[in-house]
Amino acid sequence: AQAVKIYRRFVKGFPDSESRAQALSRLAILESGFGNRSRAMKWFEEITARYPATAYAEEALYFLGMMYYRAERYAEAIRAWERLRQGFPQSERIQAVEANLENALRKQPSGKSSNAQV
């Protein structure tokens, strides 16, 4: 819990720091670990918006997909993983993303379609 407070202070106090993306990533992972899914998702979303071409964004998209999937929000999981696949085609996570996309597409309620191609 102390680490969360430290990272929050850093993120708030140093908005232009080169280390902010890393701090946001660690904060999101910690929040997720403490069961604060909505906060974690907020931090991951901020990473993807502010630092879209970084390894932190790649990681954030992967974790967002996993969190949406676990919450049975399959369309959102699919969107996150599709963004990862398109933005980071050489990612080490591509095989996992492809398998996750296939599972999410299968579980998505009928009548809802996605433009994902697995």
C-alpha positions as CSV (number, residue, x, y, z in Angstrom):
1,A,0.0,0.0,0.0
2,Q,2.9,2.3,0.7
3,A,4.3,1.8,-2.8
4,V,1.0,2.8,-4.3
5,K,1.1,6.1,-2.4
6,I,4.6,6.8,-3.5
7,Y,3.8,6.1,-7.2
8,R,0.7,8.2,-7.0
9,R,2.6,11.1,-5.6
10,F,5.3,10.7,-8.3
11,V,2.7,10.6,-11.1
12,K,0.9,13.6,-9.8
13,G,4.0,15.6,-8.9
14,F,6.0,15.0,-12.0
15,P,3.6,15.0,-15.0
16,D,6.4,15.7,-17.5
17,S,9.0,13.2,-16.2
18,E,10.5,10.8,-18.6
19,S,9.9,8.1,-15.9
20,R,6.2,8.8,-15.7
21,A,5.2,6.0,-18.0
22,Q,7.1,3.5,-16.0
23,A,5.6,4.8,-12.8
24,L,2.1,4.6,-14.2
25,S,2.8,1.0,-15.3
26,R,4.0,0.0,-11.8
27,L,1.1,1.8,-10.2
28,A,-1.4,0.1,-12.5
29,I,0.1,-3.3,-11.7
30,L,0.1,-2.6,-8.0
31,E,-3.5,-1.4,-8.1
32,S,-4.5,-4.5,-9.9
33,G,-2.7,-6.7,-7.4
34,F,-4.6,-5.0,-4.6
35,G,-7.9,-5.7,-6.4
36,N,-8.4,-2.1,-7.5
37,R,-9.3,-3.1,-11.1
38,S,-11.0,0.2,-12.1
39,R,-8.0,2.3,-10.9
40,A,-5.6,-0.1,-12.6
41,M,-7.6,0.2,-15.8
42,K,-7.6,4.0,-15.5
43,W,-3.8,4.0,-15.3
44,F,-3.3,1.5,-18.1
45,E,-5.7,3.6,-20.3
46,E,-3.6,6.7,-19.5
47,I,-0.4,4.9,-20.6
48,T,-1.9,3.9,-23.9
49,A,-3.2,7.5,-24.5
50,R,-0.1,9.4,-23.4
51,Y,2.7,7.0,-24.4
52,P,1.2,5.0,-27.3
53,A,4.4,3.9,-29.0
54,T,6.2,2.6,-25.9
55,A,6.7,-0.8,-24.4
56,Y,4.6,0.4,-21.5
57,A,1.7,0.9,-23.9
58,E,2.2,-2.6,-25.2
59,E,2.1,-4.0,-21.7
60,A,-0.9,-1.9,-20.8
61,L,-2.9,-3.1,-23.8
62,Y,-2.1,-6.7,-22.9
63,F,-3.2,-6.2,-19.3
64,L,-6.3,-4.2,-20.2
65,G,-7.4,-7.0,-22.5
66,M,-6.9,-9.5,-19.7
67,M,-8.8,-7.4,-17.2
68,Y,-11.7,-6.9,-19.6
69,Y,-11.7,-10.6,-20.4
70,R,-11.9,-11.6,-16.8
71,A,-14.7,-9.1,-16.3
72,E,-16.5,-10.8,-19.3
73,R,-16.3,-7.5,-21.2
74,Y,-15.2,-9.4,-24.3
75,A,-15.7,-6.6,-26.9
76,E,-13.4,-4.3,-24.9
77,A,-10.9,-7.1,-24.5
78,I,-10.9,-7.7,-28.2
79,R,-10.4,-4.0,-28.9
80,A,-7.4,-3.8,-26.5
81,W,-5.7,-6.9,-28.0
82,E,-6.4,-5.8,-31.6
83,R,-4.7,-2.5,-30.8
84,L,-1.7,-4.4,-29.4
85,R,-1.6,-6.6,-32.4
86,Q,-1.7,-3.7,-34.8
87,G,0.6,-1.4,-32.9
88,F,3.1,-4.0,-31.8
89,P,3.2,-6.7,-34.4
90,Q,6.6,-7.9,-33.2
91,S,5.5,-8.2,-29.6
92,E,6.6,-11.2,-27.6
93,R,3.0,-11.4,-26.5
94,I,1.5,-11.9,-30.0
95,Q,1.0,-15.7,-29.7
96,A,-0.8,-15.2,-26.3
97,V,-2.8,-12.3,-27.8
98,E,-3.9,-14.5,-30.8
99,A,-5.1,-17.2,-28.5
100,N,-6.8,-14.7,-26.2
101,L,-8.6,-13.1,-29.2
102,E,-9.8,-16.5,-30.3
103,N,-11.2,-17.3,-26.9
104,A,-12.8,-13.8,-26.5
105,L,-14.4,-14.0,-29.9
106,R,-15.9,-17.4,-29.0
107,K,-17.3,-16.2,-25.7
108,Q,-18.7,-12.9,-27.1
109,P,-22.5,-13.1,-27.1
110,S,-24.1,-13.9,-30.4
111,G,-25.2,-11.0,-32.4
112,K,-22.2,-8.9,-31.5
113,S,-19.6,-8.9,-34.0
114,S,-16.0,-7.7,-34.1
115,N,-13.8,-7.0,-37.1
116,A,-11.1,-9.1,-35.6
117,Q,-9.5,-11.6,-37.8
118,V,-7.7,-14.4,-36.1
